């Protein structure tokens, strides 16, 4: 699951069974901000993100 997907799911699942990965995504944003390491961008695999900047303004507001 990508960092962004974890953040999107936190919004949906808040208070209803967040997993370890969701919690770690929150910790990352709180401690390091919205930027992620470029090694997670454009690589193959399930943890690939489209951008090195996470969208933090809500899933419904994210540009497609």
C-alpha positions as CSV (number, residue, x, y, z in Angstrom):
1,X,0.0,0.0,0.0
2,X,1.4,3.5,-0.8
3,X,1.9,6.2,1.8
4,X,-0.9,8.2,0.2
5,X,-3.3,5.2,0.3
6,X,-2.5,4.8,4.0
7,X,-3.3,8.5,4.6
8,X,-6.5,8.2,2.6
9,X,-7.6,5.1,4.5
10,X,-6.9,6.8,7.9
11,X,-9.5,9.4,6.9
12,X,-12.0,6.6,6.2
13,X,-11.1,4.3,9.2
14,X,-10.4,6.8,11.9
15,X,-11.3,5.2,15.2
16,X,-12.3,1.9,13.5
17,X,-9.3,-0.5,13.4
18,X,-6.3,1.4,12.0
19,X,-3.4,-0.9,11.3
20,X,0.3,-0.5,12.0
21,X,1.0,0.9,8.5
22,X,-1.6,3.6,8.9
23,X,-0.1,4.6,12.3
24,X,3.4,4.8,10.7
25,X,2.1,7.0,7.9
26,X,0.7,9.4,10.5
27,X,4.0,9.3,12.4
28,X,5.8,10.1,9.2
29,X,3.7,13.1,8.4
30,X,3.9,14.4,12.0
31,X,7.6,14.0,12.3
32,X,8.8,14.6,8.7
33,X,6.1,16.5,7.0
34,X,4.5,15.8,3.6
35,X,7.7,14.9,1.7
36,X,8.7,11.2,1.2
37,X,12.0,9.8,0.0
38,X,12.2,9.8,-3.8
39,X,13.1,6.1,-3.7
40,X,9.3,5.5,-3.1
41,X,8.3,7.4,-6.3
42,X,8.0,5.7,-9.6
43,X,9.5,2.5,-8.5
44,X,7.9,-0.9,-9.0
45,X,6.0,-2.6,-6.2
46,X,3.1,-2.1,-4.0
47,X,4.6,0.8,-2.1
48,X,5.1,3.1,-5.2
49,X,3.8,6.6,-4.9
50,X,3.1,9.0,-7.8
51,X,4.7,12.0,-6.1
52,X,7.3,12.8,-3.4
53,X,4.7,15.1,-1.8
54,X,1.8,13.6,0.1
55,X,-1.7,15.2,-0.3
56,X,-2.9,16.2,3.2
57,X,-6.0,18.2,2.4
58,X,-8.4,15.2,2.3
59,X,-9.0,12.4,-0.2
60,X,-12.1,14.1,-1.6
61,X,-10.1,17.3,-2.4
62,X,-7.2,15.6,-4.1
63,X,-6.8,16.4,-7.8
64,X,-7.1,13.4,-10.0
